């Protein structure tokens, strides 16, 4: 399983924003139409760029107070099943 994109309607300091988590694919969500689209990118990382075991690495970078920890906390809660989607 690979999480490539997370759309956040409302969570702590986030409102209607998406987070791309893939190195090779980019996504965009249109909340008005409720449509997730894959965007073609002009670059791809070379095969086995991170070695043959690691397939992808994502960095979350920002100023203090920007919400990096909140983003990680939300992703962890989703993976642990504490947040449900209907």
N, C-alpha and C positions, 0 to 999 in steps of 0.2 A: 504494500500500500504506500502511496506517496500523496501527501497533501500538497497541492499546487497553488491553491487559492483559498482565501478565507474572506467572506463578506461579513462585515459587522454592521448590523442595523443600529444597535445601541448596546454599549458595554462601557461602563465607567466613563472615561474621557473620549471615547470613540463614538462617532455618529455617522452612519451612512458612508463607510469607507471600506476599501478592499486592500488586502495584503497579498501580493504575489510571493510565493515561496519556492518557485522553481527557477533554476538557472537557465534552462533551455526553452521554457514556454512562458508566455505572458497571457493573462486573462483580464477581461473587463466585464463588469456586471452592470447592467442597466436596470436599476430598481424600479423604474416606471413601467418597463415592459416585462420585468421579471425574467430576463434573458442573460445567460452567461456566455460570453464569446471568447474564443481563443484567438489571440492576435499573432499574426506571423511576425517573427523576429528575423533580422538579417544576420544574426550571429548564432553560432552553436559552439559549445565547448568541445574540444577534441575528445575522441573516444578515450575512456580510461584516464581522463584529466586528473581525477582525484585518486587514481589507483583502481585496481579491479574490484575492490570491496565497497568503496564509498561511491555512490552514484550522484550525489548532489550535496551542496553546502549552501546555506542561506545565512546571511548576516543581517541583523537588525541594528541599525545605526541611527543615532539621533541625540539631540541635546538632552541634558538632564530635565526630567519632567515632561518629556515628549510622549511617553507612554510605552516605552520598550518593554518594561516589566509587565505592564498590563496586557500587552499583546502576547507575550510568552505565557502568562497566566491563563489567558483565554484559550489559547491553543491546548495547553495542558488539561484544562477543564473539559474541553471538547473530547480529547482523546480518552480521558478517564470516564466520560459519560455523565458528568455532572450537569451538562447543558444539553437539553433535548431540542430537537427541531421537529416541527409539525408542518 
